[in-house]
Amino acid sequence: MAEIKPFRAIRYNPDRFANLSTVLAPPYDVLDEAGKAKLLARSPQNIVEIDLPYLPPKAVGPDAVYEKAARTLSTWLADGVLKQDSSPTIYAYTQSFSIRGKMYDRRGFIALVKLEDFSTPDHPTSVVPHERTYKGPIEDRMKLMAATGVQLSPIFGLFPDAKDEICTTLYAGLGRPDAEGVLDSVGSKVWAITDPAVQAKVIGAMKSRHVYIADGHHRYTTALGYKRQLEEKHGPLPADHPANYCLFVLVNMNDPGCVILPTHRIVGGLNAFYLDTLKEKLAGTFHITEFEGDESTIASFTDDLATQSENTFGLFDGITRKLYTLRLIRPDILEAFEPDYSADWRSLDVSILRRYLLDEIIGPTFAGGSEVQLAYTADPDQVPVMTDGQKFPVAILLRPTPLVALEQLGKHGEVMPQKSTYFYPKLATGIAINPIR
C-alpha cells in the first residue's frame, strides 16, 4: 500500500514572509497571461514566476524559459527568499473556505509518496488515477522539473480513513500555524511536524491504504517520466533517491471539507438546437420536465439537482432561457454502447453524458455528426452568461460525481471521462517545494 515519508521542504523564508498571501498561486493550468500578471503585481517573488515560465499553460516553451525559471529559483535560495527546512518534516495543511455561506475546513497533510505505475486490474498498486493524461502538459512540466530539479506543485491525493485516525494524530496539540495566507478567499495554514513518533504513526497508518489522485494526474505522470529518464541514464536509482518520490497533499476522503463540485458543460458547435427535436430523440430514455423558474434561479436548481438519487441532468436552453430536468428512465442505456466497461463506469452521470447524450444524440442530431464543442464551468451563475443561444446554445448541468466512484473505478482499472470531478478548492502552490536531486 502507500509508502510515504517526511522531507525537507523548500519554503518561503518565515523571517521575510510572515504572511504568504502575496506569494501563493493557484495551479498553473488555471492561469492565463492576465492571471499571471495579477499575481506578480502582488509580489515579484510570487511562485508563479517559477511555476509558469511560458504561456499559454500546458504549452511547451523553448529551453530558455525553463532555464530562466531555474536561475530564479537559485537566486531566491541564495538571497534567502526561499529556505530549505533543516529536518525531515510532515506538514499539516488546512484550507478554509466558504460555499454559498457555509464554512468548511479541509484538513490534510503534505508528505512524499513513493512513485508507482498507475494501478490496473492485472497490476494493482497503491496509487490510483481517475483521469487520462495528455502529451502536451507532460512535456511542459517535464522540462520545468528537469531544469529546476524540484516539484513545485503538490498532487492532490485522497485516502480512506473513516475514523479520521491519521489527521487526529497529526493535529493533536497543534498551536499557531508556522505559516498562513489567503488566496482567492481561501485560507491556507501549515504546521511543521518533526516529532519522529508522530511521523512514524502516520507512516504506519498509510501503509494499509490506497491513495486516489484527485487532481494532478499530469504532474504525477511527469514525476514517473523523470524517474524513468534518470534510470535510463544512470541505471536503477538507490532506494532513498529523491526522484523515487512525489510531492502530495493527502486528504481523508471522509473529511467534511472534501467537496466535489460538478463541472457543467456548455455545448457549442451545433448547426441548430431545437428542444422538441431533443425530446423526440430521448423519448423512452429520459423523462423531460420544465422547471418552474428561470436563469435567475439556476443556482438553486443545481442545488436541488445535487440531491437527486437517480441519474438526473439539468438542461438550460439558451434560446428560450428555460430550465429543464432530464431524468434517466433506462439506467442500462450504456450497456449496448460500452459493454466492455464496468457497470460502475456505465452508471456515472459523466459517462452517460459523454457517451450517450453527446456522442449518440446531440452530436449526430444538431452538429451534423461533427464533434461538439464544450466549455466548462463549476459556477452555476456562469451558465446563463456562457450560454448565448447562438455559438453555445445549450448547457447540460450535472450532479457532483460521488467520491465512492474513485474507489469503484480504481478496482476495475478504469478512468472517468474528462472533467468528471472538480475538487474545491484547488491546492495552493508555494506552500512547500520538493527537491528531487
JORA-V388525 format. One record per residue. N is the residue number from 1. RES is the residue in one letter. NEAR is the number of other C-alpha atoms within 10 Angstrom. Layout:
BEGIN
N;RES;NEAR + N;RES;NEAR
END
This chain:
BEGIN
1;M;13 + 2;A;20 + 3;E;21 + 4;I;24 + 5;K;17 + 6;P;20 + 7;F;22 + 8;R;18 + 9;A;24 + 10;I;20 + 11;R;19 + 12;Y;28 + 13;N;18 + 14;P;15 + 15;D;9 + 16;R;11 + 17;F;17 + 18;A;13 + 19;N;16 + 20;L;22 + 21;S;19 + 22;T;19 + 23;V;25 + 24;L;27 + 25;A;27 + 26;P;21 + 27;P;20 + 28;Y;21 + 29;D;14 + 30;V;12 + 31;L;18 + 32;D;14 + 33;E;12 + 34;A;9 + 35;G;15 + 36;K;20 + 37;A;15 + 38;K;11 + 39;L;21 + 40;L;18 + 41;A;12 + 42;R;13 + 43;S;16 + 44;P;13 + 45;Q;20 + 46;N;22 + 47;I;24 + 48;V;26 + 49;E;21 + 50;I;20 + 51;D;26 + 52;L;24 + 53;P;23 + 54;Y;20 + 55;L;15 + 56;P;15 + 57;P;21 + 58;K;20 + 59;A;15 + 60;V;21 + 61;G;17 + 62;P;11 + 63;D;11 + 64;A;12 + 65;V;18 + 66;Y;26 + 67;E;17 + 68;K;17 + 69;A;21 + 70;A;22 + 71;R;15 + 72;T;16 + 73;L;22 + 74;S;14 + 75;T;13 + 76;W;16 + 77;L;17 + 78;A;11 + 79;D;10 + 80;G;15 + 81;V;17 + 82;L;21 + 83;K;17 + 84;Q;17 + 85;D;14 + 86;S;10 + 87;S;14 + 88;P;18 + 89;T;22 + 90;I;27 + 91;Y;25 + 92;A;23 + 93;Y;23 + 94;T;20 + 95;Q;22 + 96;S;17 + 97;F;20 + 98;S;14 + 99;I;10 + 100;R;6 + 101;G;7 + 102;K;7 + 103;M;10 + 104;Y;16 + 105;D;17 + 106;R;19 + 107;R;23 + 108;G;27 + 109;F;23 + 110;I;29 + 111;A;27 + 112;L;23 + 113;V;23 + 114;K;19 + 115;L;22 + 116;E;19 + 117;D;15 + 118;F;18 + 119;S;18 + 120;T;15 + 121;P;11 + 122;D;8 + 123;H;9 + 124;P;17 + 125;T;18 + 126;S;20 + 127;V;25 + 128;V;28 + 129;P;27 + 130;H;24 + 131;E;21 + 132;R;12 + 133;T;17 + 134;Y;12 + 135;K;11 + 136;G;13 + 137;P;18 + 138;I;22 + 139;E;18 + 140;D;23 + 141;R;27 + 142;M;20 + 143;K;20 + 144;L;28 + 145;M;22 + 146;A;18 + 147;A;18 + 148;T;23 + 149;G;16 + 150;V;21 + 151;Q;25 + 152;L;25 + 153;S;26 + 154;P;27 + 155;I;24 + 156;F;23 + 157;G;26 + 158;L;27 + 159;F;21 + 160;P;18 + 161;D;17 + 162;A;10 + 163;K;11 + 164;D;13 + 165;E;13 + 166;I;20 + 167;C;19 + 168;T;11 + 169;T;13 + 170;L;22 + 171;Y;17 + 172;A;9 + 173;G;8 + 174;L;11 + 175;G;8 + 176;R;10 + 177;P;14 + 178;D;15 + 179;A;20 + 180;E;21 + 181;G;21 + 182;V;20 + 183;L;16 + 184;D;12 + 185;S;11 + 186;V;16 + 187;G;17 + 188;S;24 + 189;K;20 + 190;V;21 + 191;W;22 + 192;A;20 + 193;I;20 + 194;T;15 + 195;D;13 + 196;P;13 + 197;A;9 + 198;V;17 + 199;Q;21 + 200;A;13 + 201;K;14 + 202;V;19 + 203;I;19 + 204;G;15 + 205;A;16 + 206;M;19 + 207;K;13 + 208;S;13 + 209;R;17 + 210;H;20 + 211;V;26 + 212;Y;22 + 213;I;21 + 214;A;23 + 215;D;21 + 216;G;19 + 217;H;20 + 218;H;23 + 219;R;24 + 220;Y;29 + 221;T;21 + 222;T;24 + 223;A;25 + 224;L;20 + 225;G;15 + 226;Y;20 + 227;K;20 + 228;R;17 + 229;Q;13 + 230;L;13 + 231;E;13 + 232;E;11 + 233;K;8 + 234;H;9 + 235;G;10 + 236;P;12 + 237;L;15 + 238;P;9 + 239;A;10 + 240;D;8 + 241;H;12 + 242;P;18 + 243;A;25 + 244;N;20 + 245;Y;24 + 246;C;26 + 247;L;30 + 248;F;26 + 249;V;22 + 250;L;26 + 251;V;27 + 252;N;24 + 253;M;22 + 254;N;16 + 255;D;21 + 256;P;11 + 257;G;22 + 258;C;19 + 259;V;20 + 260;I;19 + 261;L;20 + 262;P;26 + 263;T;23 + 264;H;28 + 265;R;23 + 266;I;26 + 267;V;22 + 268;G;25 + 269;G;18 + 270;L;23 + 271;N;14 + 272;A;15 + 273;F;21 + 274;Y;13 + 275;L;14 + 276;D;9 + 277;T;12 + 278;L;16 + 279;K;15 + 280;E;9 + 281;K;16 + 282;L;16 + 283;A;11 + 284;G;11 + 285;T;16 + 286;F;19 + 287;H;15 + 288;I;19 + 289;T;13 + 290;E;12 + 291;F;16 + 292;E;10 + 293;G;14 + 294;D;15 + 295;E;18 + 296;S;11 + 297;T;14 + 298;I;22 + 299;A;16 + 300;S;12 + 301;F;21 + 302;T;21 + 303;D;12 + 304;D;11 + 305;L;20 + 306;A;18 + 307;T;11 + 308;Q;12 + 309;S;8 + 310;E;14 + 311;N;20 + 312;T;21 + 313;F;24 + 314;G;24 + 315;L;23 + 316;F;25 + 317;D;23 + 318;G;24 + 319;I;16 + 320;T;12 + 321;R;17 + 322;K;17 + 323;L;23 + 324;Y;21 + 325;T;20 + 326;L;20 + 327;R;18 + 328;L;20 + 329;I;15 + 330;R;12 + 331;P;16 + 332;D;14 + 333;I;16 + 334;L;18 + 335;E;14 + 336;A;8 + 337;F;13 + 338;E;15 + 339;P;10 + 340;D;9 + 341;Y;14 + 342;S;15 + 343;A;15 + 344;D;13 + 345;W;21 + 346;R;22 + 347;S;18 + 348;L;19 + 349;D;21 + 350;V;27 + 351;S;19 + 352;I;21 + 353;L;19 + 354;R;13 + 355;R;18 + 356;Y;17 + 357;L;17 + 358;L;19 + 359;D;17 + 360;E;15 + 361;I;17 + 362;I;22 + 363;G;22 + 364;P;15 + 365;T;20 + 366;F;20 + 367;A;19 + 368;G;14 + 369;G;14 + 370;S;15 + 371;E;15 + 372;V;17 + 373;Q;15 + 374;L;13 + 375;A;15 + 376;Y;17 + 377;T;18 + 378;A;19 + 379;D;13 + 380;P;20 + 381;D;15 + 382;Q;15 + 383;V;25 + 384;P;21 + 385;V;10 + 386;M;20 + 387;T;23 + 388;D;18 + 389;G;19 + 390;Q;15 + 391;K;17 + 392;F;22 + 393;P;24 + 394;V;28 + 395;A;26 + 396;I;23 + 397;L;30 + 398;L;24 + 399;R;26 + 400;P;23 + 401;T;20 + 402;P;15 + 403;L;16 + 404;V;10 + 405;A;17 + 406;L;22 + 407;E;18 + 408;Q;15 + 409;L;20 + 410;G;23 + 411;K;14 + 412;H;17 + 413;G;19 + 414;E;22 + 415;V;17 + 416;M;20 + 417;P;18 + 418;Q;13 + 419;K;14 + 420;S;23 + 421;T;24 + 422;Y;18 + 423;F;16 + 424;Y;16 + 425;P;21 + 426;K;14 + 427;L;22 + 428;A;23 + 429;T;20 + 430;G;23 + 431;I;27 + 432;A;24 + 433;I;21 + 434;N;25 + 435;P;20 + 436;I;20 + 437;R;10
END
